[in-house]
């Protein structure tokens, strides 16, 4: 009886651990043609950072840490970075970012993040 309980608990823990580890990975998606639409890891990282900065700008503006003009400037910076990411990924096969391009984008995002309180 004890072995059965231990086996059941082990299976539950393994299932839980594997689902938690998979939570940080982008969900694989395929198009009707069967082509993978899962974002490239570098592109996914850049998109997450941009999303986090956008949310921080909104929260800081709401809390009075940023003026309307400061928030507008920061959002314009993010919009320009987003356009550059789109341009980079459009010009590459499979709509991916190269390491150099991701490095350049991350540098711009760091500069933008330093001006957010």
Secondary structure, DSSP 8 states (H G I E B T S, - for coil): -HHHHHHHHHHHHHHHHHHHHHTTS----B-TTS-B----HHHHHHHHHHHHHHHHHHHHHHTTSS-HHHHHHHHHHHHHHHHHHHHHHHHSGGG---HHHHHHHHHHHHHHHHT--
